[in-house]
Amino acid sequence: MNTIGSELRLTLFGASHGPCVGAVLDGVPPGMAIDIGRVQNEVDLRRPSPGIGTPRAEVDKVEVVSGVMEGRSTGAPITLMVVNRDTDSSKYERFKNVPRPGHADLTARSKYSECTDLRGGGQFSGRMTVALVAAGAIAKMLLEERGVRVSAYTRQIGKVVDEEERSASEAVLSRSNEVRAATPELADRMRQEILDASKDGDSVGGVVECIVDGLPMGLGEPFFDTVEGELAKMMFSVPGVKGVEFGSGFRAASMRGSQHNDPFVLVDGKVRTAKNDAGGILGGITNGMPVVFRVAIKPTASIAKGQRSLDLESGQQTELKIEGRHDPCIAPRAVPAVEAGAALILADLIIRGGVID
Ligand SMILES: Cc1cc2nc3c(=O)[nH]c(=O)nc-3n(C[C@H](O)[C@H](O)[C@H](O)COP(=O)(O)O)c2cc1C
């Protein structure tokens, strides 16, 4: 499926080295103010930074093709498009026969035959997230009108871990540095971790944490469309994501109930919890606390270091050294994609929950 969502439906189209990538967002209520400058700002946050991102230099100008007139949504599907300009497909021909370890070349070929478009990773490329981020900016506007804020930041790059519990406001501060760390000191150490991997012709993974505050109690559609389930599905659609955990996540397995249970308290007349090991979700339903989740992102598959692969025609083992332009670390550029994905899912759940007509 290239479509996700129930009442607010997102379809992505295009490919990394095709003419464009884009998004169709259906279900945006009519009359909503759409700030295209804001959409562009979000997309710009995803652009690579010199040294720690791919040298592929895309302008990433968002064009609105339908669904917005005089700064407001018309109720028709909103189509957003970003033209691909800086494509160099010369390095990708070989991967049809010698698939990149860790990338989707082999599985794409087995599913779609040799007609599959592997140029720049085709539809499996991180490039698709430019359209996700553009559509997510509109979902963010819809949420912000209702006091909901979605903010993500880089929590870990390789061995450099941010050990502090962060607020949504601290996550927003990460917009001031290119690795999207919560503090300048962490940003320096994380940048160095990426540069060290890159110098070795290698790559490094990371963790992105997302905090959503202002959500009402009661969102989520049990049994199967729980808030965790819907968010996790979206997060696993972001290329390179290998794990998602909510609240204390996997740490919960080593805790006792007396530690993990969040005591209920009254704050300004509202039922809240004294801490948030549940990550803002109980029974698949939001409990009025911030929804907090973390996304584990693998080290980039395409590395310059020699790797073992197979020549599929001859069946011979062969060494692959990947040329071309790649991100030595995906995590910083995935931060806007995580925010966008979360915003789209939560906006859909808000509409489904009847909070918006
Ligand atoms: C923003 C972003 C940028 C990415 N850049 C690269 C890249 O330069 N090289 C690469 O091999 N993979 C990159 N990826 C990840 C691949 O697209 C992904 O690993 C691949 O499609 C296989 O999918 P999987 O890792 O989810 O199994 C990027 C992902 C994102 C979200």
The ligand as an ORCA input file, in Angstrom:
! r2SCAN-3c Opt
* xyz 0 1
  C      16.066     10.778      5.354
  C      16.614      9.440      4.941
  C      17.776      9.379      4.196
  C      18.329      8.135      3.822
  N      19.497      8.130      3.105
  C      20.044      6.942      2.759
  C      21.271      6.903      2.025
  O      21.857      7.928      1.703
  N      21.767      5.681      1.688
  C      21.151      4.503      2.053
  O      21.644      3.431      1.753
  N      19.998      4.515      2.739
  C      19.420      5.697      3.106
  N      18.239      5.705      3.798
  C      17.630      4.420      4.221
  C      17.180      3.507      3.083
  O      16.224      4.171      2.280
  C      16.642      2.199      3.670
  O      17.571      1.650      4.562
  C      16.373      1.170      2.576
  O      15.306      1.608      1.772
  C      16.009     -0.210      3.111
  O      14.878     -0.123      3.945
  P      14.919     -0.573      5.463
  O      16.199     -0.075      6.040
  O      13.724      0.087      6.098
  O      14.856     -2.069      5.482
  C      17.674      6.939      4.184
  C      16.479      7.004      4.919
  C      15.959      8.239      5.319
  C      14.705      8.278      6.137
*
